[in-house]
Amino acid sequence: QALQAATFFNSLGISAGDKVGVFMASGCDFVRVWLGLGRRGAASVLLNTELSGDFLKHQLNHAELRWLVVHAALLPWLVALSPHLPHLQHVVVVGDPADPLPSHWTVSTWRAYSDCAPWSGPMPAASDTACIMFTSGTSGPSKGVLMPHAHCVLYGVGAIECLQIEQSDRYYISLPLFH
């Protein structure tokens, strides 16, 4: 499904190296989006779903996001900020929006990913940015931390080895996936 998501993102015009915001609650679609963007070679900009107003505007503008994948329930925060988001052009909506969206946005529907063939394009390099996570902003405006693919893979491998997780184990993650 992540490979189908990579093909879907490619069909929208998302290229390797593009930054794509992910403004969604934890769940299977979050994982499909994150892994699909990574496989395509795009960088996921992981956004806290509790953000609104100036905090959300800062992160969207600081990352200069042209692309955003957003759950329909979070759209009201974006619509309210739309006049102040000069970079945002393309929105992929997960679910059904309750209200009309700004006419200057190109809107796509996430569910279309499942009709796509699996991605067979090139893999990203270990040094390519896999995601950008924002700091909490306790000492000033949030800053985006670049995390290369190698860091993400080694973090996962390290957690598996340190915790001695085996294939038959189940691991509960208490933090939201954007964290």
N, C-alpha and C positions, 0 to 999 in steps of 0.2 A: 504494500500500500504506500510506503514511503517512496518507492520508485515510481509509482503512478503519480504521486504528488509532485515529484521532480519534473515529470513530463508535463503535468498541468501547469506548473509555474513557468516552465520553458515556453509553453504555448501562449502564455500571457505576455511574454517578452522579458521575463526576468532572466538576467544573465549572471554568469559567474562574477562574483565580486559585488553585485548589487546588495544593498542593505534593505531588508524587508522587516517591518515591524510586526510583532506577534502580540496581539492584545486579546488574550483568551484565557479562560479559566483552565485549570488542569483537566486533562481527560485524553481520550484516545485521539481526538482530532488535533489537540495541541501537539502530541507526539508525531502524528503524521505530517503536520505542517513543518515542525522543527526539523525532523529527519529528512523530509522531502526537500526543503530549502538547502539543507546541508549537502545533500547528495547532488543537487543542482550546482552547488558551489556558491550559493548566495549566503550572506551573513544574516542570521536571525537576530533582530533587535528585540530582546525579551522585555516586555513592559508589564509593570505591576498593575494588576486589574483593580487595585484600590485607588489608583491615581485619578485625579480629575483636575480641572482648572489649570492654574499656572504650572503645577508640578508636571502634569501630563504634557502640556504645551511645550515646556522646556525640553523634555526628553525627545519628543517628536521633532522639534526644530533643531535641537543640538545634533541629532543623528541625521538631519536633513533627509528624512524619510519621504520617498516618492511612493512607496508601496506599503500597504498595511493589510494584514489579515486580522479581522476583528469579529468577535462574536456579536450577533445582532443585539443582544441585551446591553452591550457596552456602547452602541452607536450614539445614543443621546449625548454622551460626553464629547464625542468627536464632532458631531454636528454643531454643537454649541461653540466649539473651538475653530470650526472650519475657516472663518474669515482670517484667523491668525496662524494658519498652517500653510505657508506659501509653497512648500515643497510637495505636499501630499497631493497626488494625482490619481492613484489607483487604489481601490479598496476591494478586497475579497471578503465577502460576508459569509460567515458560518451561521446558518439559520435564516430566518425570514425577518427582514426589517419591518418594524411596526409603522414607521413613518417614511416619507420620501427623503432621499439623500440629496445633498447638494449637486446641482447639475454639472459643476465643473469636475466632478470625480467620475472616473471610469469605474463602473461597478461590475464585479464578477461574482458568481455564486460558487462557493466552495464545493458543494456536492458534485459538481461536474468533474472533479478529480477522478472519481471512481470509473469514469468512462475512458480514461486514458490508458495507453499501453505503458508498460514499465520503462523507465528511463534506461537508456543504454549509452548515454554520453560519458564524457570523461569524468574521472574522480577528481575531487579537489585535492590540492597538495596539503601535506601536513602543516605547512606554514600559513596556509590560507585561513582567514578569519571564519570561524564556525558560528560564533555568536558574539553579541555585545550585551553585556549585563551592566545595569546602572547601579552605582553606589546609592546608599540610603539618603545622601544629601544632608547629613547631620552637621557638617562643617561648611556648608555652602551649597551651591547648586550641584545636583547630581552629575557625576562624570561617567561616561561610558567606558567600560573596561573591555578591551579586545581580547577574545579568547580564541586562539588558533585551534584547528582540528586536533593537532597533536596533544595539546593540553587537555581537551575534552576526553579524548580516548584514554590517555594516561590516567586521568582522574578516575574514570570508570574502571579501568583495569586495577588501579591501586585500591579502590574501594572493594572490589571483588576479592582481591588477594588478602587485604587487611582483615576483612570481615569473614573470610573463608566461605564465601557464598558459592553454593553449588547449583547446578541446573535445576534440581528438584526444590530448591528453596524459594520462598516468597519473601520479598523485602518491602516493608512498608515505608513509604516516603511521606513524611508529615508536612514538608514544606511545599508551597505551590511550585509548579515546574518553572515558572519564570525566575525563581530564586536561584 
